[in-house]
Amino acid sequence: MIPILEFDFDVRLLTKKSKSCLLFGIRKNHVHFIKNLTEPYNRIVQFHVLKHKLVQCFETLIASDKATSERPLMFLISPSFSVSKHFSEEYELIFGKDHYLLDKTESDSLIQLIMKDIRIIKRARKLLFWQDNRWSLEKFLTLKGNTIEYEVQDSYVIEAAAFELLKHRSIKKPPSLGIYTMVSHLIDGTYDIDELLLKKFSKGLQNFYTVASQMDYLDLLLKHSFSIPILEEKHDERKIFNQIKKSYYNLTPPQKVQLKILNPNSGISFLLSLGLILEVIHLFEFNNLINVHLQPDSKIEQNNRYETCLVMAFGELFKTTE
């Protein structure tokens, strides 16, 4: 199975255990991990991790000398992925319930990448400055030519954009989709959805009722997203539209940027996207729902997974500023 995964997903083996193995592939803005489990049946679980988050994690762990064999240090990257450091300078990747101790030989290319990127993140911080209760970035501008600055207490959001821009210094234009793109939408104010599209979403929800009512989590989504029931036997199109509009305008500007990147194209897509942003739906659930009809190793499926990884990472960056 390992050679097949390596060929199909453009990944290579990182480490293995008796009943599972971990593979990885280095992409432009993220690292793609694949966990292959052989029991109770053969299956794969995919993880897409932004390089900024991975580098921030290892920089913190490498700098600390407080790890012991009894009490390793741990850095939580996401609810499903964390990294721990042991006293012997060994690192362990933890995906869900599975722990993978990194072998120094097999993980050499990953560690080299991380060490190189630690140098880049330190350079990125030198471009940041604090002024008038906001963090600003020197040298670069947004997509619309505005100064990159935002009123946040922590520098993580601007730092992530700076890191990404320095990573792409060899190309003439910034990455088409990344933290920098999302920060630009936020600062430039290019994130609002037209009300005509919101009306389309309301009609989509109205027409989708029969199928949507079969979803186990629909009630949870509706209760969390809307203040009154909107799907009943007798549909009121105006009531559905008003509730969708209200739920949209209750989103914060960063959440509206997240929704823009997810780009919902129907009523149920809007509801699912809203559920992901508000953390009613887990990232794995969302990915499975939107990719169920796609080939796992296809370019479209992998792009979808990168987008959702990016959206959730962007949201996490703003949580640190609250």
TAVEN-V135573 format. One record per helix or strand. SS is the DSSP state (@ for helix, = for strand). FROM is the first residue (numbers start at 1). TO is the last residue. If there is no record, write none. Layout:
# TAVEN-V135573
ss:SS from:FROM to:TO
ss:SS from:FROM to:TO
This chain:
# TAVEN-V135573
ss:@ from:2 to:9
ss:= from:12 to:16
ss:= from:20 to:26
ss:= from:30 to:37
ss:= from:43 to:50
ss:@ from:51 to:63
ss:= from:73 to:78
ss:= from:81 to:85
ss:= from:91 to:95
ss:= from:98 to:101
ss:@ from:108 to:125
ss:= from:128 to:131
ss:= from:134 to:141
ss:= from:147 to:150
ss:@ from:156 to:167
ss:@ from:179 to:188
ss:@ from:195 to:207
ss:@ from:209 to:212
ss:@ from:218 to:225
ss:@ from:237 to:249
ss:@ from:253 to:262
ss:@ from:267 to:277
ss:@ from:283 to:291
ss:@ from:299 to:319
